[in-house]
Amino acid sequence: MLARRLCRSPSARSARSGERRRKRPMGAVAVDDNEVVLEELRLRASTVQVERLCEWAGRFEKREWAVESANGLGYLIAQQLLAAGETVFDVPAVLASRVRLLGSIRAWEPVFSSFEQVLGPDLYRRLYPDWRSQQRASVEQALASNETWVRVAEAQVTGFVNVIFDAGEKVGEIHMIAVDPRSQRRGIATDLTELAVAEMTRRGLTLATVSTGGDPGHAPARRTYEKAGFASFPQML
């Protein structure tokens, strides 16, 4: 557990939606049944975009396409895929859907790998028989219950912070923070931490808290929080 006393500043400000989106090439991501990323493709819109997509996906014999807003902005590509004989599903074009993939799989892989090294294989399997499903459920619950700020770069979610606000006790908690491993070591976690603290200050809260692990996999998180002014004290569960 780490805590930081907050001092309200009239200049404290926060941004809700992260970076503004700009037009970028479209992207396709192949994932397996556990939402593990297998391969990615980036291409620009063109008259041969469907041919290129189907050629790229040809190695995956059993495949289904999830197209964001297939009845809206994604209508054209969805119809082109259907005309090519592909199976297409419509999914909401919302950041939360991408956050679930990021939060449930990629961002926590180094942490659970560290857990296995610390606990040993037998105890690790006892505590985390299916960590992907467990973590996915935790992320879903956090997104449904608390406010979330998302960091976006090139139309891709690179990180998010999920925050609990207790106005009665004047305490805020950074409940969950994650950065895609491909975007780590770029200061994103620091930016998200400061954004969360600034929002707590703006709401008149006087104490910020965050819980994190003591294992090697959480060492980067501990450094980020301590750098942001949080003081640590141990807990045992």
Secondary structure, 3 states (H helix, E strand, C coil): CEEEECCCCCCCCCCCCCCCCCCCCEEEEEECCCCCEEEEEEECCCCCHHHHHHHHHCCCCCCCEEEECCCCCCHHHHHHHHHCCCCEEEECCCHHHHHHHHHHCHHHHHHHHHHHHHHCHHHHHHHCCCHHHHHHHHHHHHHHHCEEEEEEECCEEEEEEEEEEECCCCEEEEEEEEECHHHCCCCHHHHHHHHHHHHHHHCCCCEEEECCCCCHHHHHHHHHHHHCCCEECCCCC
